[in-house]
Amino acid sequence: MKKSRILIVDDHPIFRKGLGQLINEEQDMEVCGEAEDFFSAIQKIKNLKPDLAIVDITLKDTSGLELIKYIMDNGINIPTLVLSMHDEKIFAERALKSGAKGYIMKQEMSDNVTVAIRQLLAGKIYISEAMNERMLNNFLGRGVDPGTKNSVSDPAKILTGRELEIFRLMGRGYKRNEIGRALNLNVNTIGTYRERIKEKLDLNSSVDLLAQAIMWVRNTEEREIIAEHE
C-alpha cells in the first residue's frame, strides 16, 4: 500500500514529534518532513511534494494562515489541515476562507487527526460537528453571538491572523516583550502591529486599545464557558 505523505508545519519540536508518532502508526500515511516557519515550509513543500500539510496558526516567523494563503495563491495543489490551540470559534472560518480544507483543535488531536487527514485526502472538508452547526446557523442568520453581529466592530472579522494573535495576548495581560517572546517577533515589530490594530479598530489611544483587547478576551472566554455547559 502506498502511504500518503504528510508534512507537519509547527514551531514546537515536541508537538511535531508527538503528532508524527500518531501519523506514523497508521498503515496508510507517514510523515515525510517537518518545518517550523513559513520559508522552510515552502522549501519542504517544493522539494518533498507532500500529499497534505498540517499547519499551526502560530509559526516562528508569521501566521500559518499566511502560509495557507501563499499555497492557494501560487496554485500549489495540496490540501492543508489547520491543527491549532486557538479556539475554532474564532479561527476556523478564517482558516477556511484562507484556503484550508479542515480545522481541528490540538486537544482533539489524538482522537480526530487521522480521521481529518483521510477526509481531506478524499477531497472533503473537515470541521467539528459543533463548528459545522455554528457556521450553518450563522449562514442562515440564526444563533449569532451577542457582540459579534456587527462584523465591523468584531476584531475576529477585520484583523489578520497575526494581528488577532497579538490582540488576544494583549487582552490576556501580556506586555510587548512577552508577546515578542511568545511569537518570536521583535519588540518594535509588536509596536508596529499594535498601531495597525489600533487603526483598524478605529481606536484613539493605546489605553483604548488595551481596554478593547481585555474586553474582547473576556467576552470570548465567557461565550466559551457558556457553550461548554449548554
MODELLER restraints for C-alpha pairs under 7 A, 6 or more apart:
rsr = mdl.restraints
at = mdl.atoms
rsr.add(forms.Gaussian(group=physical.xy_distance, feature=features.Distance(at['CA:1:A'], at['CA:28:A']), mean=6.96, stdev=0.5))
rsr.add(forms.Gaussian(group=physical.xy_distance, feature=features.Distance(at['CA:2:A'], at['CA:28:A']), mean=6.91, stdev=0.5))
rsr.add(forms.Gaussian(group=physical.xy_distance, feature=features.Distance(at['CA:3:A'], at['CA:28:A']), mean=4.59, stdev=0.5))
rsr.add(forms.Gaussian(group=physical.xy_distance, feature=features.Distance(at['CA:3:A'], at['CA:29:A']), mean=4.51, stdev=0.5))
rsr.add(forms.Gaussian(group=physical.xy_distance, feature=features.Distance(at['CA:3:A'], at['CA:30:A']), mean=6.26, stdev=0.5))
rsr.add(forms.Gaussian(group=physical.xy_distance, feature=features.Distance(at['CA:4:A'], at['CA:28:A']), mean=6.16, stdev=0.5))
rsr.add(forms.Gaussian(group=physical.xy_distance, feature=features.Distance(at['CA:4:A'], at['CA:29:A']), mean=4.42, stdev=0.5))
rsr.add(forms.Gaussian(group=physical.xy_distance, feature=features.Distance(at['CA:4:A'], at['CA:30:A']), mean=6.20, stdev=0.5))
rsr.add(forms.Gaussian(group=physical.xy_distance, feature=features.Distance(at['CA:4:A'], at['CA:51:A']), mean=6.01, stdev=0.5))
rsr.add(forms.Gaussian(group=physical.xy_distance, feature=features.Distance(at['CA:5:A'], at['CA:29:A']), mean=6.03, stdev=0.5))
rsr.add(forms.Gaussian(group=physical.xy_distance, feature=features.Distance(at['CA:5:A'], at['CA:30:A']), mean=5.32, stdev=0.5))
rsr.add(forms.Gaussian(group=physical.xy_distance, feature=features.Distance(at['CA:5:A'], at['CA:31:A']), mean=5.78, stdev=0.5))
rsr.add(forms.Gaussian(group=physical.xy_distance, feature=features.Distance(at['CA:5:A'], at['CA:32:A']), mean=5.45, stdev=0.5))
rsr.add(forms.Gaussian(group=physical.xy_distance, feature=features.Distance(at['CA:5:A'], at['CA:50:A']), mean=5.01, stdev=0.5))
rsr.add(forms.Gaussian(group=physical.xy_distance, feature=features.Distance(at['CA:5:A'], at['CA:51:A']), mean=5.16, stdev=0.5))
rsr.add(forms.Gaussian(group=physical.xy_distance, feature=features.Distance(at['CA:5:A'], at['CA:52:A']), mean=6.70, stdev=0.5))
rsr.add(forms.Gaussian(group=physical.xy_distance, feature=features.Distance(at['CA:6:A'], at['CA:30:A']), mean=5.97, stdev=0.5))
rsr.add(forms.Gaussian(group=physical.xy_distance, feature=features.Distance(at['CA:6:A'], at['CA:31:A']), mean=4.65, stdev=0.5))
rsr.add(forms.Gaussian(group=physical.xy_distance, feature=features.Distance(at['CA:6:A'], at['CA:32:A']), mean=5.59, stdev=0.5))
rsr.add(forms.Gaussian(group=physical.xy_distance, feature=features.Distance(at['CA:6:A'], at['CA:50:A']), mean=5.59, stdev=0.5))
rsr.add(forms.Gaussian(group=physical.xy_distance, feature=features.Distance(at['CA:6:A'], at['CA:51:A']), mean=6.03, stdev=0.5))
rsr.add(forms.Gaussian(group=physical.xy_distance, feature=features.Distance(at['CA:6:A'], at['CA:52:A']), mean=5.11, stdev=0.5))
rsr.add(forms.Gaussian(group=physical.xy_distance, feature=features.Distance(at['CA:6:A'], at['CA:53:A']), mean=5.77, stdev=0.5))
rsr.add(forms.Gaussian(group=physical.xy_distance, feature=features.Distance(at['CA:7:A'], at['CA:31:A']), mean=5.92, stdev=0.5))
rsr.add(forms.Gaussian(group=physical.xy_distance, feature=features.Distance(at['CA:7:A'], at['CA:32:A']), mean=5.77, stdev=0.5))
rsr.add(forms.Gaussian(group=physical.xy_distance, feature=features.Distance(at['CA:7:A'], at['CA:33:A']), mean=5.03, stdev=0.5))
rsr.add(forms.Gaussian(group=physical.xy_distance, feature=features.Distance(at['CA:7:A'], at['CA:34:A']), mean=5.68, stdev=0.5))
rsr.add(forms.Gaussian(group=physical.xy_distance, feature=features.Distance(at['CA:7:A'], at['CA:50:A']), mean=6.06, stdev=0.5))
rsr.add(forms.Gaussian(group=physical.xy_distance, feature=features.Distance(at['CA:7:A'], at['CA:52:A']), mean=6.37, stdev=0.5))
rsr.add(forms.Gaussian(group=physical.xy_distance, feature=features.Distance(at['CA:7:A'], at['CA:53:A']), mean=4.69, stdev=0.5))
rsr.add(forms.Gaussian(group=physical.xy_distance, feature=features.Distance(at['CA:7:A'], at['CA:54:A']), mean=6.18, stdev=0.5))
rsr.add(forms.Gaussian(group=physical.xy_distance, feature=features.Distance(at['CA:8:A'], at['CA:16:A']), mean=6.72, stdev=0.5))
rsr.add(forms.Gaussian(group=physical.xy_distance, feature=features.Distance(at['CA:8:A'], at['CA:33:A']), mean=6.50, stdev=0.5))
rsr.add(forms.Gaussian(group=physical.xy_distance, feature=features.Distance(at['CA:8:A'], at['CA:34:A']), mean=4.78, stdev=0.5))
rsr.add(forms.Gaussian(group=physical.xy_distance, feature=features.Distance(at['CA:8:A'], at['CA:35:A']), mean=6.34, stdev=0.5))
rsr.add(forms.Gaussian(group=physical.xy_distance, feature=features.Distance(at['CA:8:A'], at['CA:53:A']), mean=5.99, stdev=0.5))
rsr.add(forms.Gaussian(group=physical.xy_distance, feature=features.Distance(at['CA:8:A'], at['CA:54:A']), mean=4.97, stdev=0.5))
rsr.add(forms.Gaussian(group=physical.xy_distance, feature=features.Distance(at['CA:8:A'], at['CA:55:A']), mean=6.41, stdev=0.5))
rsr.add(forms.Gaussian(group=physical.xy_distance, feature=features.Distance(at['CA:9:A'], at['CA:34:A']), mean=5.81, stdev=0.5))
rsr.add(forms.Gaussian(group=physical.xy_distance, feature=features.Distance(at['CA:9:A'], at['CA:35:A']), mean=4.71, stdev=0.5))
rsr.add(forms.Gaussian(group=physical.xy_distance, feature=features.Distance(at['CA:9:A'], at['CA:36:A']), mean=5.51, stdev=0.5))
rsr.add(forms.Gaussian(group=physical.xy_distance, feature=features.Distance(at['CA:9:A'], at['CA:41:A']), mean=6.49, stdev=0.5))
rsr.add(forms.Gaussian(group=physical.xy_distance, feature=features.Distance(at['CA:9:A'], at['CA:54:A']), mean=5.93, stdev=0.5))
rsr.add(forms.Gaussian(group=physical.xy_distance, feature=features.Distance(at['CA:9:A'], at['CA:55:A']), mean=4.79, stdev=0.5))
rsr.add(forms.Gaussian(group=physical.xy_distance, feature=features.Distance(at['CA:9:A'], at['CA:56:A']), mean=6.36, stdev=0.5))
rsr.add(forms.Gaussian(group=physical.xy_distance, feature=features.Distance(at['CA:10:A'], at['CA:16:A']), mean=6.51, stdev=0.5))
rsr.add(forms.Gaussian(group=physical.xy_distance, feature=features.Distance(at['CA:10:A'], at['CA:35:A']), mean=6.39, stdev=0.5))
rsr.add(forms.Gaussian(group=physical.xy_distance, feature=features.Distance(at['CA:10:A'], at['CA:36:A']), mean=4.90, stdev=0.5))
rsr.add(forms.Gaussian(group=physical.xy_distance, feature=features.Distance(at['CA:10:A'], at['CA:55:A']), mean=6.26, stdev=0.5))
rsr.add(forms.Gaussian(group=physical.xy_distance, feature=features.Distance(at['CA:10:A'], at['CA:56:A']), mean=5.33, stdev=0.5))
rsr.add(forms.Gaussian(group=physical.xy_distance, feature=features.Distance(at['CA:10:A'], at['CA:59:A']), mean=6.09, stdev=0.5))
rsr.add(forms.Gaussian(group=physical.xy_distance, feature=features.Distance(at['CA:11:A'], at['CA:36:A']), mean=4.22, stdev=0.5))
rsr.add(forms.Gaussian(group=physical.xy_distance, feature=features.Distance(at['CA:11:A'], at['CA:37:A']), mean=6.66, stdev=0.5))
rsr.add(forms.Gaussian(group=physical.xy_distance, feature=features.Distance(at['CA:11:A'], at['CA:59:A']), mean=5.29, stdev=0.5))
rsr.add(forms.Gaussian(group=physical.xy_distance, feature=features.Distance(at['CA:11:A'], at['CA:60:A']), mean=5.77, stdev=0.5))
rsr.add(forms.Gaussian(group=physical.xy_distance, feature=features.Distance(at['CA:20:A'], at['CA:31:A']), mean=6.08, stdev=0.5))
rsr.add(forms.Gaussian(group=physical.xy_distance, feature=features.Distance(at['CA:23:A'], at['CA:29:A']), mean=6.37, stdev=0.5))
rsr.add(forms.Gaussian(group=physical.xy_distance, feature=features.Distance(at['CA:23:A'], at['CA:30:A']), mean=5.83, stdev=0.5))
rsr.add(forms.Gaussian(group=physical.xy_distance, feature=features.Distance(at['CA:23:A'], at['CA:31:A']), mean=6.70, stdev=0.5))
rsr.add(forms.Gaussian(group=physical.xy_distance, feature=features.Distance(at['CA:23:A'], at['CA:114:A']), mean=6.84, stdev=0.5))
rsr.add(forms.Gaussian(group=physical.xy_distance, feature=features.Distance(at['CA:24:A'], at['CA:30:A']), mean=4.79, stdev=0.5))
rsr.add(forms.Gaussian(group=physical.xy_distance, feature=features.Distance(at['CA:24:A'], at['CA:31:A']), mean=6.42, stdev=0.5))
rsr.add(forms.Gaussian(group=physical.xy_distance, feature=features.Distance(at['CA:32:A'], at['CA:50:A']), mean=6.96, stdev=0.5))
rsr.add(forms.Gaussian(group=physical.xy_distance, feature=features.Distance(at['CA:35:A'], at['CA:41:A']), mean=5.12, stdev=0.5))
rsr.add(forms.Gaussian(group=physical.xy_distance, feature=features.Distance(at['CA:36:A'], at['CA:59:A']), mean=6.28, stdev=0.5))
rsr.add(forms.Gaussian(group=physical.xy_distance, feature=features.Distance(at['CA:36:A'], at['CA:60:A']), mean=6.26, stdev=0.5))
rsr.add(forms.Gaussian(group=physical.xy_distance, feature=features.Distance(at['CA:37:A'], at['CA:59:A']), mean=5.33, stdev=0.5))
rsr.add(forms.Gaussian(group=physical.xy_distance, feature=features.Distance(at['CA:37:A'], at['CA:60:A']), mean=5.06, stdev=0.5))
rsr.add(forms.Gaussian(group=physical.xy_distance, feature=features.Distance(at['CA:37:A'], at['CA:61:A']), mean=5.69, stdev=0.5))
rsr.add(forms.Gaussian(group=physical.xy_distance, feature=features.Distance(at['CA:38:A'], at['CA:61:A']), mean=6.49, stdev=0.5))
rsr.add(forms.Gaussian(group=physical.xy_distance, feature=features.Distance(at['CA:38:A'], at['CA:62:A']), mean=6.59, stdev=0.5))
rsr.add(forms.Gaussian(group=physical.xy_distance, feature=features.Distance(at['CA:38:A'], at['CA:67:A']), mean=6.00, stdev=0.5))
rsr.add(forms.Gaussian(group=physical.xy_distance, feature=features.Distance(at['CA:51:A'], at['CA:78:A']), mean=5.89, stdev=0.5))
rsr.add(forms.Gaussian(group=physical.xy_distance, feature=features.Distance(at['CA:52:A'], at['CA:78:A']), mean=5.43, stdev=0.5))
rsr.add(forms.Gaussian(group=physical.xy_distance, feature=features.Distance(at['CA:52:A'], at['CA:79:A']), mean=5.22, stdev=0.5))
rsr.add(forms.Gaussian(group=physical.xy_distance, feature=features.Distance(at['CA:52:A'], at['CA:80:A']), mean=5.90, stdev=0.5))
rsr.add(forms.Gaussian(group=physical.xy_distance, feature=features.Distance(at['CA:53:A'], at['CA:79:A']), mean=6.52, stdev=0.5))
rsr.add(forms.Gaussian(group=physical.xy_distance, feature=features.Distance(at['CA:53:A'], at['CA:80:A']), mean=4.84, stdev=0.5))
rsr.add(forms.Gaussian(group=physical.xy_distance, feature=features.Distance(at['CA:53:A'], at['CA:81:A']), mean=6.30, stdev=0.5))
rsr.add(forms.Gaussian(group=physical.xy_distance, feature=features.Distance(at['CA:54:A'], at['CA:80:A']), mean=5.75, stdev=0.5))
rsr.add(forms.Gaussian(group=physical.xy_distance, feature=features.Distance(at['CA:54:A'], at['CA:81:A']), mean=4.75, stdev=0.5))
rsr.add(forms.Gaussian(group=physical.xy_distance, feature=features.Distance(at['CA:54:A'], at['CA:82:A']), mean=5.80, stdev=0.5))
rsr.add(forms.Gaussian(group=physical.xy_distance, feature=features.Distance(at['CA:54:A'], at['CA:83:A']), mean=6.46, stdev=0.5))
rsr.add(forms.Gaussian(group=physical.xy_distance, feature=features.Distance(at['CA:55:A'], at['CA:64:A']), mean=6.11, stdev=0.5))
rsr.add(forms.Gaussian(group=physical.xy_distance, feature=features.Distance(at['CA:55:A'], at['CA:80:A']), mean=6.78, stdev=0.5))
rsr.add(forms.Gaussian(group=physical.xy_distance, feature=features.Distance(at['CA:55:A'], at['CA:81:A']), mean=6.10, stdev=0.5))
rsr.add(forms.Gaussian(group=physical.xy_distance, feature=features.Distance(at['CA:55:A'], at['CA:82:A']), mean=4.86, stdev=0.5))
rsr.add(forms.Gaussian(group=physical.xy_distance, feature=features.Distance(at['CA:55:A'], at['CA:83:A']), mean=6.00, stdev=0.5))
rsr.add(forms.Gaussian(group=physical.xy_distance, feature=features.Distance(at['CA:56:A'], at['CA:64:A']), mean=5.65, stdev=0.5))
rsr.add(forms.Gaussian(group=physical.xy_distance, feature=features.Distance(at['CA:56:A'], at['CA:82:A']), mean=5.63, stdev=0.5))
rsr.add(forms.Gaussian(group=physical.xy_distance, feature=features.Distance(at['CA:56:A'], at['CA:83:A']), mean=5.25, stdev=0.5))
rsr.add(forms.Gaussian(group=physical.xy_distance, feature=features.Distance(at['CA:56:A'], at['CA:84:A']), mean=5.09, stdev=0.5))
rsr.add(forms.Gaussian(group=physical.xy_distance, feature=features.Distance(at['CA:57:A'], at['CA:63:A']), mean=5.41, stdev=0.5))
rsr.add(forms.Gaussian(group=physical.xy_distance, feature=features.Distance(at['CA:57:A'], at['CA:64:A']), mean=4.17, stdev=0.5))
rsr.add(forms.Gaussian(group=physical.xy_distance, feature=features.Distance(at['CA:57:A'], at['CA:65:A']), mean=6.03, stdev=0.5))
rsr.add(forms.Gaussian(group=physical.xy_distance, feature=features.Distance(at['CA:57:A'], at['CA:82:A']), mean=6.99, stdev=0.5))
rsr.add(forms.Gaussian(group=physical.xy_distance, feature=features.Distance(at['CA:57:A'], at['CA:84:A']), mean=6.07, stdev=0.5))
rsr.add(forms.Gaussian(group=physical.xy_distance, feature=features.Distance(at['CA:58:A'], at['CA:64:A']), mean=5.87, stdev=0.5))
rsr.add(forms.Gaussian(group=physical.xy_distance, feature=features.Distance(at['CA:60:A'], at['CA:183:A']), mean=6.52, stdev=0.5))
rsr.add(forms.Gaussian(group=physical.xy_distance, feature=features.Distance(at['CA:60:A'], at['CA:184:A']), mean=5.75, stdev=0.5))
rsr.add(forms.Gaussian(group=physical.xy_distance, feature=features.Distance(at['CA:61:A'], at['CA:184:A']), mean=6.76, stdev=0.5))
rsr.add(forms.Gaussian(group=physical.xy_distance, feature=features.Distance(at['CA:62:A'], at['CA:162:A']), mean=6.93, stdev=0.5))
rsr.add(forms.Gaussian(group=physical.xy_distance, feature=features.Distance(at['CA:63:A'], at['CA:161:A']), mean=6.02, stdev=0.5))
rsr.add(forms.Gaussian(group=physical.xy_distance, feature=features.Distance(at['CA:63:A'], at['CA:162:A']), mean=5.40, stdev=0.5))
rsr.add(forms.Gaussian(group=physical.xy_distance, feature=features.Distance(at['CA:65:A'], at['CA:95:A']), mean=6.30, stdev=0.5))
rsr.add(forms.Gaussian(group=physical.xy_distance, feature=features.Distance(at['CA:65:A'], at['CA:98:A']), mean=6.31, stdev=0.5))
rsr.add(forms.Gaussian(group=physical.xy_distance, feature=features.Distance(at['CA:65:A'], at['CA:161:A']), mean=6.44, stdev=0.5))
rsr.add(forms.Gaussian(group=physical.xy_distance, feature=features.Distance(at['CA:68:A'], at['CA:98:A']), mean=6.33, stdev=0.5))
rsr.add(forms.Gaussian(group=physical.xy_distance, feature=features.Distance(at['CA:68:A'], at['CA:99:A']), mean=6.10, stdev=0.5))
rsr.add(forms.Gaussian(group=physical.xy_distance, feature=features.Distance(at['CA:68:A'], at['CA:100:A']), mean=6.44, stdev=0.5))
rsr.add(forms.Gaussian(group=physical.xy_distance, feature=features.Distance(at['CA:69:A'], at['CA:98:A']), mean=5.30, stdev=0.5))
rsr.add(forms.Gaussian(group=physical.xy_distance, feature=features.Distance(at['CA:69:A'], at['CA:99:A']), mean=6.15, stdev=0.5))
rsr.add(forms.Gaussian(group=physical.xy_distance, feature=features.Distance(at['CA:72:A'], at['CA:99:A']), mean=6.17, stdev=0.5))
rsr.add(forms.Gaussian(group=physical.xy_distance, feature=features.Distance(at['CA:79:A'], at['CA:100:A']), mean=6.80, stdev=0.5))
rsr.add(forms.Gaussian(group=physical.xy_distance, feature=features.Distance(at['CA:79:A'], at['CA:101:A']), mean=6.04, stdev=0.5))
rsr.add(forms.Gaussian(group=physical.xy_distance, feature=features.Distance(at['CA:79:A'], at['CA:120:A']), mean=6.60, stdev=0.5))
rsr.add(forms.Gaussian(group=physical.xy_distance, feature=features.Distance(at['CA:80:A'], at['CA:100:A']), mean=5.00, stdev=0.5))
rsr.add(forms.Gaussian(group=physical.xy_distance, feature=features.Distance(at['CA:80:A'], at['CA:101:A']), mean=5.70, stdev=0.5))
rsr.add(forms.Gaussian(group=physical.xy_distance, feature=features.Distance(at['CA:80:A'], at['CA:102:A']), mean=6.92, stdev=0.5))
rsr.add(forms.Gaussian(group=physical.xy_distance, feature=features.Distance(at['CA:81:A'], at['CA:100:A']), mean=5.94, stdev=0.5))
rsr.add(forms.Gaussian(group=physical.xy_distance, feature=features.Distance(at['CA:81:A'], at['CA:101:A']), mean=5.88, stdev=0.5))
rsr.add(forms.Gaussian(group=physical.xy_distance, feature=features.Distance(at['CA:81:A'], at['CA:102:A']), mean=4.73, stdev=0.5))
rsr.add(forms.Gaussian(group=physical.xy_distance, feature=features.Distance(at['CA:81:A'], at['CA:103:A']), mean=5.81, stdev=0.5))
rsr.add(forms.Gaussian(group=physical.xy_distance, feature=features.Distance(at['CA:82:A'], at['CA:100:A']), mean=6.76, stdev=0.5))
rsr.add(forms.Gaussian(group=physical.xy_distance, feature=features.Distance(at['CA:82:A'], at['CA:102:A']), mean=6.09, stdev=0.5))
rsr.add(forms.Gaussian(group=physical.xy_distance, feature=features.Distance(at['CA:82:A'], at['CA:103:A']), mean=4.69, stdev=0.5))
rsr.add(forms.Gaussian(group=physical.xy_distance, feature=features.Distance(at['CA:82:A'], at['CA:104:A']), mean=6.21, stdev=0.5))
rsr.add(forms.Gaussian(group=physical.xy_distance, feature=features.Distance(at['CA:83:A'], at['CA:103:A']), mean=6.07, stdev=0.5))
rsr.add(forms.Gaussian(group=physical.xy_distance, feature=features.Distance(at['CA:83:A'], at['CA:104:A']), mean=4.99, stdev=0.5))
rsr.add(forms.Gaussian(group=physical.xy_distance, feature=features.Distance(at['CA:83:A'], at['CA:105:A']), mean=5.56, stdev=0.5))
rsr.add(forms.Gaussian(group=physical.xy_distance, feature=features.Distance(at['CA:83:A'], at['CA:106:A']), mean=5.87, stdev=0.5))
rsr.add(forms.Gaussian(group=physical.xy_distance, feature=features.Distance(at['CA:84:A'], at['CA:104:A']), mean=6.64, stdev=0.5))
rsr.add(forms.Gaussian(group=physical.xy_distance, feature=features.Distance(at['CA:84:A'], at['CA:105:A']), mean=5.01, stdev=0.5))
rsr.add(forms.Gaussian(group=physical.xy_distance, feature=features.Distance(at['CA:84:A'], at['CA:106:A']), mean=5.28, stdev=0.5))
rsr.add(forms.Gaussian(group=physical.xy_distance, feature=features.Distance(at['CA:85:A'], at['CA:105:A']), mean=5.51, stdev=0.5))
rsr.add(forms.Gaussian(group=physical.xy_distance, feature=features.Distance(at['CA:85:A'], at['CA:106:A']), mean=5.22, stdev=0.5))
rsr.add(forms.Gaussian(group=physical.xy_distance, feature=features.Distance(at['CA:86:A'], at['CA:105:A']), mean=6.90, stdev=0.5))
rsr.add(forms.Gaussian(group=physical.xy_distance, feature=features.Distance(at['CA:88:A'], at['CA:105:A']), mean=6.82, stdev=0.5))
rsr.add(forms.Gaussian(group=physical.xy_distance, feature=features.Distance(at['CA:89:A'], at['CA:131:A']), mean=6.90, stdev=0.5))
rsr.add(forms.Gaussian(group=physical.xy_distance, feature=features.Distance(at['CA:90:A'], at['CA:156:A']), mean=6.29, stdev=0.5))
rsr.add(forms.Gaussian(group=physical.xy_distance, feature=features.Distance(at['CA:92:A'], at['CA:103:A']), mean=5.79, stdev=0.5))
rsr.add(forms.Gaussian(group=physical.xy_distance, feature=features.Distance(at['CA:96:A'], at['CA:102:A']), mean=6.93, stdev=0.5))
rsr.add(forms.Gaussian(group=physical.xy_distance, feature=features.Distance(at['CA:101:A'], at['CA:120:A']), mean=6.52, stdev=0.5))
rsr.add(forms.Gaussian(group=physical.xy_distance, feature=features.Distance(at['CA:101:A'], at['CA:125:A']), mean=5.03, stdev=0.5))
rsr.add(forms.Gaussian(group=physical.xy_distance, feature=features.Distance(at['CA:101:A'], at['CA:126:A']), mean=6.57, stdev=0.5))
rsr.add(forms.Gaussian(group=physical.xy_distance, feature=features.Distance(at['CA:102:A'], at['CA:125:A']), mean=5.41, stdev=0.5))
rsr.add(forms.Gaussian(group=physical.xy_distance, feature=features.Distance(at['CA:102:A'], at['CA:126:A']), mean=4.36, stdev=0.5))
rsr.add(forms.Gaussian(group=physical.xy_distance, feature=features.Distance(at['CA:102:A'], at['CA:127:A']), mean=5.60, stdev=0.5))
rsr.add(forms.Gaussian(group=physical.xy_distance, feature=features.Distance(at['CA:103:A'], at['CA:126:A']), mean=6.39, stdev=0.5))
rsr.add(forms.Gaussian(group=physical.xy_distance, feature=features.Distance(at['CA:103:A'], at['CA:127:A']), mean=5.33, stdev=0.5))
rsr.add(forms.Gaussian(group=physical.xy_distance, feature=features.Distance(at['CA:104:A'], at['CA:127:A']), mean=6.50, stdev=0.5))
rsr.add(forms.Gaussian(group=physical.xy_distance, feature=features.Distance(at['CA:116:A'], at['CA:126:A']), mean=5.72, stdev=0.5))
rsr.add(forms.Gaussian(group=physical.xy_distance, feature=features.Distance(at['CA:119:A'], at['CA:125:A']), mean=6.67, stdev=0.5))
rsr.add(forms.Gaussian(group=physical.xy_distance, feature=features.Distance(at['CA:119:A'], at['CA:126:A']), mean=6.54, stdev=0.5))
rsr.add(forms.Gaussian(group=physical.xy_distance, feature=features.Distance(at['CA:120:A'], at['CA:126:A']), mean=6.77, stdev=0.5))
rsr.add(forms.Gaussian(group=physical.xy_distance, feature=features.Distance(at['CA:137:A'], at['CA:143:A']), mean=5.76, stdev=0.5))
rsr.add(forms.Gaussian(group=physical.xy_distance, feature=features.Distance(at['CA:138:A'], at['CA:144:A']), mean=5.88, stdev=0.5))
rsr.add(forms.Gaussian(group=physical.xy_distance, feature=features.Distance(at['CA:148:A'], at['CA:154:A']), mean=5.78, stdev=0.5))
rsr.add(forms.Gaussian(group=physical.xy_distance, feature=features.Distance(at['CA:151:A'], at['CA:157:A']), mean=5.82, stdev=0.5))
rsr.add(forms.Gaussian(group=physical.xy_distance, feature=features.Distance(at['CA:152:A'], at['CA:158:A']), mean=6.94, stdev=0.5))
rsr.add(forms.Gaussian(group=physical.xy_distance, feature=features.Distance(at['CA:153:A'], at['CA:201:A']), mean=6.92, stdev=0.5))
rsr.add(forms.Gaussian(group=physical.xy_distance, feature=features.Distance(at['CA:156:A'], at['CA:164:A']), mean=6.65, stdev=0.5))
rsr.add(forms.Gaussian(group=physical.xy_distance, feature=features.Distance(at['CA:163:A'], at['CA:193:A']), mean=6.43, stdev=0.5))
rsr.add(forms.Gaussian(group=physical.xy_distance, feature=features.Distance(at['CA:163:A'], at['CA:197:A']), mean=6.59, stdev=0.5))
rsr.add(forms.Gaussian(group=physical.xy_distance, feature=features.Distance(at['CA:166:A'], at['CA:179:A']), mean=6.89, stdev=0.5))
rsr.add(forms.Gaussian(group=physical.xy_distance, feature=features.Distance(at['CA:167:A'], at['CA:213:A']), mean=5.88, stdev=0.5))
rsr.add(forms.Gaussian(group=physical.xy_distance, feature=features.Distance(at['CA:168:A'], at['CA:213:A']), mean=6.49, stdev=0.5))
rsr.add(forms.Gaussian(group=physical.xy_distance, feature=features.Distance(at['CA:168:A'], at['CA:217:A']), mean=6.31, stdev=0.5))
rsr.add(forms.Gaussian(group=physical.xy_distance, feature=features.Distance(at['CA:169:A'], at['CA:179:A']), mean=6.69, stdev=0.5))
rsr.add(forms.Gaussian(group=physical.xy_distance, feature=features.Distance(at['CA:170:A'], at['CA:210:A']), mean=6.58, stdev=0.5))
rsr.add(forms.Gaussian(group=physical.xy_distance, feature=features.Distance(at['CA:170:A'], at['CA:213:A']), mean=6.14, stdev=0.5))
rsr.add(forms.Gaussian(group=physical.xy_distance, feature=features.Distance(at['CA:171:A'], at['CA:210:A']), mean=6.60, stdev=0.5))
rsr.add(forms.Gaussian(group=physical.xy_distance, feature=features.Distance(at['CA:171:A'], at['CA:213:A']), mean=4.25, stdev=0.5))
rsr.add(forms.Gaussian(group=physical.xy_distance, feature=features.Distance(at['CA:171:A'], at['CA:214:A']), mean=3.83, stdev=0.5))
rsr.add(forms.Gaussian(group=physical.xy_distance, feature=features.Distance(at['CA:171:A'], at['CA:217:A']), mean=5.55, stdev=0.5))
rsr.add(forms.Gaussian(group=physical.xy_distance, feature=features.Distance(at['CA:172:A'], at['CA:214:A']), mean=6.54, stdev=0.5))
rsr.add(forms.Gaussian(group=physical.xy_distance, feature=features.Distance(at['CA:172:A'], at['CA:217:A']), mean=6.93, stdev=0.5))
rsr.add(forms.Gaussian(group=physical.xy_distance, feature=features.Distance(at['CA:176:A'], at['CA:187:A']), mean=6.07, stdev=0.5))
rsr.add(forms.Gaussian(group=physical.xy_distance, feature=features.Distance(at['CA:176:A'], at['CA:190:A']), mean=6.43, stdev=0.5))
rsr.add(forms.Gaussian(group=physical.xy_distance, feature=features.Distance(at['CA:177:A'], at['CA:187:A']), mean=5.66, stdev=0.5))
rsr.add(forms.Gaussian(group=physical.xy_distance, feature=features.Distance(at['CA:180:A'], at['CA:186:A']), mean=5.65, stdev=0.5))
rsr.add(forms.Gaussian(group=physical.xy_distance, feature=features.Distance(at['CA:180:A'], at['CA:187:A']), mean=5.53, stdev=0.5))
rsr.add(forms.Gaussian(group=physical.xy_distance, feature=features.Distance(at['CA:180:A'], at['CA:190:A']), mean=6.49, stdev=0.5))
rsr.add(forms.Gaussian(group=physical.xy_distance, feature=features.Distance(at['CA:198:A'], at['CA:209:A']), mean=6.08, stdev=0.5))
rsr.add(forms.Gaussian(group=physical.xy_distance, feature=features.Distance(at['CA:203:A'], at['CA:209:A']), mean=6.28, stdev=0.5))
